[in-house]
Amino acid sequence: MKLLAFDTSTDSMSLALSDGQRTWQHTGPGGAQASSTLIPAILELLGQAGLALADLDALVFGRGPGSFTGLRTACSVAQGLALGARLPVLPLDTLMAVAEEARFQHEGAQAAAGLQVTALLDARMDEMYVQRFACDAGRWTSLADCALMRPENLPLDPADSLLAGNVFGVYAARLPVFPDNLPRLTALPTAAAMLRLAPALLAAGQGVPASQALPLYVRDKVALTTEERARVKAGIAAAAGR
């Protein structure tokens, strides 16, 4: 399949384009900065591959959770390009892409059976996005809905094979003590991971019309108030002084 995938849900913008045999990739600043660079980067990749949008089978984008501005950018670009080229879109959960990227780092191209991954993305405002997935021979299943929680409240699951995400440095002092034999991999929702996930999801009928390129928001608030920030700082200081 000829697919274009992009994610702007984190501080890193990730794009990947495949013609079914070769893959072209690009990374750059994500979040709010992607609003001015995403479309030029897409056009650059298409030019490198010698493809037009109309040559593609679908557009794949990270629908969230993640940066509010980044998600709106990804959805609006996916809608506009897909409408113009009359393409279906595949909205893909960013935490599933994190899990797949970690699996690929850990196992390579050959997907093992019985893998369980907890994906963790920094949600800012002193919280993380958390979701568990199981992988069997390359097919992913969500074990629970995405949750928003503070680092110290992360429950450990003895069935986990991997922990993956971008929180291990940010919240190092506040995460629970992990077993020594539980791998922790730094991973982001890369577009390359999305390209690996997309064919099976499209074959399962999860492609949708461009008008349904919508974001997945887990949090309604964009920022803490001054009073809320002060309470968070006081709580962290109290915990550190125990």
N, C-alpha and C positions, 0 to 999 in steps of 0.2 A: 504494500500500500504506500501511496505517496501522502505523507502526513507532515504538518507543521505543528509544533508544540511550543508553548511559551508559558512561563510563570513569572509573576512580578509580586508575589505575596510576601516576600522577605526583602532584606537589604540587598539581595543579589538577584538580578534579572537573568533568567536562563531561557535560551531558545535552542531548538534543535529541529532540523529539517531532514527528512528521509525520502529518497526516491524509490525505496524498496530494496536497494542494494548498498548505497552509500549514505553517510550521515554527515551533515554540516552542523556545527555548534557555535554558539556565541554566548558570552556572559558579560554582564555590565552592572552598574548600580541599579538596584531595584527600588521598590516602594514608590514614593512620590516622584523620584527622579525618572522613573521609567515612562512617565506620561509624555515626555518629549523625545525619548530615544527608542521606544519599542518599535514603532512603525518603520523608521529608517533602518533599524537592525533587521527587521523581517525582510524588507526589500533587498538589503545587502545579501542575506542568505539566499533568497530566491535567485538573485543575480549570479551568485557563485555556483548554484546548482543548475542554472540554465532553465529554470522552471517559472511558470506563471501561476498565480493563485488558482486560476481555473483548471490547472493540471492536477491539483491536489484532490484527494478523496475526502479529506475532512480537516478541520482545525481542532486542535486539542489545547485546552487552557486550564490553568490552575484556578479553581473557583473559590478556594479558601478552605479553612479560615486563614487569616493573615492580615497584612496591612490594609486598612480601609481604602486608602488612595490607590494602592497597588492593585487590589481586587477590582475596583471600579475601572481602572485603566485596562486590565486584562479583559474584562467583560465587554467594555465598549469597543475595544479593538476587535475582539472576536466577532461581535455582532456586526460591526461595520464591514469588515473584510468578508465575512461569510455571506452577508446579504448581497454584497456587490458581486461575488463570484458564485453565488447560489450553491454554497457548500453547507453540509451539516457540521455541527460543532459537538465536541465531546467535553462537557464540564467534568473535570477530574479533581477529586479531593486532594488537597495538598499534603495531608498527612499520609495518605496512601502512597503518594509519590516519595515521601520521606522513607517510608518502610521499604519500598522497592529499591530505592537508591542504597539503603543500608544492606539489604539482601545481596545486591549486586557487588557491593564492596566486600562482603563477607564470603560469598560463594562463587562469584563470577557468573558466567552465562548459564551454568547448569543449576536450575532451581531444585532444591531438595524438598522433600515432603515433611510436613509436620513442623514448619517453622512458625513461631509466634513472635511478633515484633510490637513493642510499645513505642509509638512515635511521639516525640515531644518537640514542640516549637515554642519559642519565646513569644508570648503574647503581649509583652510590655506590661506596664501598670502592675508589676509585681506578680504576674501570673503566667501560666503556661497552657497551651493547648495540648490535650492528651487524648490519644486514641489507640486502641489495640487492634491488631490485625493478625490473621492466620493465613499462611501461604501453603498451598499444597500443589506441587508440580507446576508452579508459575501462576496459579490462580489465587487471587487474594479475596478474603472475606473479612468484612468488618465485624469484630466481636462486640462492639458497643458504639454508641454515638460519641462524637467528639465532646469532650468535657473541658471546662475551664477551671483551673485550680492553682493554688499556691504551691510552690516547689516542695515545701515540707509536708504537704498533704498527699503527695504521690503514693498510692498504694502499690506495693510490690506484688507481682504475680509469679509464683514459683514455676509456672509453665512458660514464662518468657524465655525465648532463645537469644534475643537482642534487645537493647535499648538504643534508640536512634534519634538524632535531632541536633539542635543547636543551643541546648540549655546547660550543658555540662560545665562550661566555663563561667557562664553568666551567673548561675545559681549554685556554684560548687559547694559553698558553705551551708546551703539550706536544703539540698536534696538529701533524701535518706541514704543510709549506708548501704551500698549495693554489695551483693555477694561477689567475691573475687573472681568467680568463674562465669560471671554474666558480662558478656562483651558490651561495651558502650561505644557506639560509632558516631562521630560527627557527620551529619548528613543533612542536606537541604532538598527541597522538592525540585529536582533538576528536570529540565525538559527531556533529557535523554531517558530518564526513568519513565516519564510519561509516554514516550514513544514505545517503550517496551510493554507498557500496560495497555496501550490504546487498541491494538488489533483485537484482543480478546473481548474488551469492553464494547467495541463497535460491533463485533460479531454477535454479542449478547443483546444488541438492540438499544444500547445506551446513548447512541448519537441522537441529537435533538435538532430542531430547526434553529436558525440563528436567533430568533426572537426569545429563545429560552436560554440564552447565554447569560445566566444570572449568578450573582455571587452567593457564597455561603457565609453568613455572618453568625458567629457563635456568641459574640458580645455586642450589646447595644450601645455601650458607652465608648467614646473615642478617647477620653482623657479623664484623669482624676481631678477633683477640685483641690484647691489649696489645703483645705481642712483634711480631705482624704489622704493627700500626700503626707501631711504631718503625722496622721495616725499610723500610716504604713511605716514611716521612718522610726516612730516611737516603738512600734511593735518589733521591728528588726533590732533596734538597740537593746530592748528588753530581752529578746531572745539571745543576743550575743553576750549579755551580762550574766546569764544563768550559770 
